[in-house]
């Protein structure tokens, strides 16, 4: 069941403004069949179920990963996700909102968002449904079509559900109609609570902020690893194919994230270009900005 919530207008506007700036990145698609059979047109009347593959959109100009298939990614195999696509621009969203009972919890519980840059490819597929399993794991769907009048009359902009369906020909997770992301909640680690309480007491510092950020990232990584993502492709002949995936932090998550935090702190000490700087000076400055490392993997779980 989909459930909505009235969140503070300030939070809504901030979220919509941020999300509206993002666009689905283009990617080359690799199609690798996982079922044998004759090649057929996807919309043929006597459709055969062929080639359900999950593709991870890996950024502008990059080759997307086809999940499944000989010579590619199959059951038990793992690939690393591109952080700029999966986590960039998402992240901590404030105290956890619990869709199950329509309540916001205290700061001791954190809410966190991940982008959803995935695509299923194959022949003769009509629709693709994703289900997320996990006590505090949901899809957040932001409805961009809600007018001010509809909102005033009680229609929700933010909706939360355990499953989401895409038409095969329209699988974008961000478009003019809606924005689909993964939303999870987790207890803030103790070091995060300490840093948060310092901020509440007006004793915030760069070190405390870093401590809070690190605690949030580690907590989110632990929580997402307990979830399962199921993909079900429905074919024109009525048959279906389901695959199950696990998203998890890389084995050396802590080391990678801490190195990134160090690099980011060092970058903040660099004097930014002046208002009259040349394009070359600006480019040189931006070139020193640390790139987020790959922090997550996705694994297709063995079936049966």
Secondary structure in CASP SS format (residue, H / E / C, confidence):
PFRMAT SS
TARGET T0000
AUTHOR 0000-0000-0000
METHOD secondary structure of the structure
MODEL  1
X C 1.00
X C 1.00
X E 1.00
X E 1.00
X E 1.00
X C 1.00
X C 1.00
X C 1.00
X H 1.00
X H 1.00
X H 1.00
X H 1.00
X H 1.00
X H 1.00
X H 1.00
X H 1.00
X H 1.00
X H 1.00
X H 1.00
X H 1.00
X H 1.00
X C 1.00
X C 1.00
X C 1.00
X C 1.00
X C 1.00
X C 1.00
X E 1.00
X C 1.00
X C 1.00
X C 1.00
X C 1.00
X C 1.00
X C 1.00
X C 1.00
X C 1.00
X C 1.00
X C 1.00
X C 1.00
X C 1.00
X C 1.00
X C 1.00
X C 1.00
X C 1.00
X C 1.00
X C 1.00
X C 1.00
X C 1.00
X C 1.00
X E 1.00
X E 1.00
X E 1.00
X E 1.00
X E 1.00
X E 1.00
X E 1.00
X C 1.00
X C 1.00
X C 1.00
X C 1.00
X C 1.00
X C 1.00
X E 1.00
X C 1.00
X E 1.00
X E 1.00
X E 1.00
X E 1.00
X C 1.00
X C 1.00
X C 1.00
X C 1.00
X E 1.00
X C 1.00
X C 1.00
X C 1.00
X C 1.00
X E 1.00
X E 1.00
X E 1.00
X C 1.00
X C 1.00
X H 1.00
X H 1.00
X H 1.00
X H 1.00
X C 1.00
X C 1.00
X C 1.00
X C 1.00
X E 1.00
X E 1.00
X E 1.00
X E 1.00
X E 1.00
X C 1.00
X E 1.00
X E 1.00
X C 1.00
X C 1.00
X C 1.00
X C 1.00
X E 1.00
X E 1.00
X C 1.00
X C 1.00
X C 1.00
X C 1.00
X E 1.00
X E 1.00
X E 1.00
X E 1.00
X E 1.00
X E 1.00
X C 1.00
X C 1.00
X C 1.00
X E 1.00
X E 1.00
X E 1.00
X E 1.00
X E 1.00
X E 1.00
X C 1.00
X E 1.00
X E 1.00
X E 1.00
X E 1.00
X E 1.00
X E 1.00
X E 1.00
X E 1.00
X E 1.00
X C 1.00
X C 1.00
X C 1.00
X E 1.00
X E 1.00
X E 1.00
X E 1.00
X E 1.00
X E 1.00
X E 1.00
X C 1.00
X C 1.00
X C 1.00
X C 1.00
X H 1.00
X H 1.00
X H 1.00
X H 1.00
X H 1.00
X C 1.00
X C 1.00
X C 1.00
X C 1.00
X C 1.00
X E 1.00
X E 1.00
X E 1.00
X E 1.00
X C 1.00
X E 1.00
X E 1.00
X E 1.00
X E 1.00
X E 1.00
X C 1.00
X C 1.00
X E 1.00
X C 1.00
X C 1.00
X C 1.00
X E 1.00
X C 1.00
X C 1.00
X C 1.00
X E 1.00
X E 1.00
X E 1.00
X E 1.00
X E 1.00
X E 1.00
X E 1.00
X E 1.00
X E 1.00
X E 1.00
X C 1.00
X C 1.00
X H 1.00
X H 1.00
X H 1.00
X H 1.00
X H 1.00
X H 1.00
X H 1.00
X H 1.00
X H 1.00
X H 1.00
X H 1.00
X C 1.00
X C 1.00
X C 1.00
X C 1.00
X C 1.00
X H 1.00
X H 1.00
X H 1.00
X H 1.00
X H 1.00
X H 1.00
X H 1.00
X H 1.00
X H 1.00
X H 1.00
X H 1.00
X H 1.00
X H 1.00
X H 1.00
X H 1.00
X H 1.00
X H 1.00
X H 1.00
X H 1.00
X C 1.00
X C 1.00
X C 1.00
X E 1.00
X E 1.00
X E 1.00
X E 1.00
X E 1.00
X E 1.00
X E 1.00
X E 1.00
X C 1.00
X C 1.00
X C 1.00
X C 1.00
X E 1.00
X E 1.00
X E 1.00
X E 1.00
X E 1.00
X E 1.00
X E 1.00
X E 1.00
X E 1.00
X E 1.00
X C 1.00
X C 1.00
X C 1.00
X H 1.00
X H 1.00
X H 1.00
X H 1.00
X H 1.00
X H 1.00
X H 1.00
X H 1.00
X H 1.00
X H 1.00
X H 1.00
X H 1.00
X H 1.00
X H 1.00
X H 1.00
X H 1.00
X C 1.00
X C 1.00
X C 1.00
X C 1.00
X C 1.00
X C 1.00
X C 1.00
X C 1.00
X C 1.00
X C 1.00
X H 1.00
X H 1.00
X H 1.00
X H 1.00
X H 1.00
X H 1.00
X H 1.00
X H 1.00
X H 1.00
X C 1.00
X C 1.00
X C 1.00
X C 1.00
X C 1.00
X C 1.00
X C 1.00
X C 1.00
X E 1.00
X E 1.00
X E 1.00
X E 1.00
X E 1.00
X C 1.00
X C 1.00
X C 1.00
X C 1.00
END
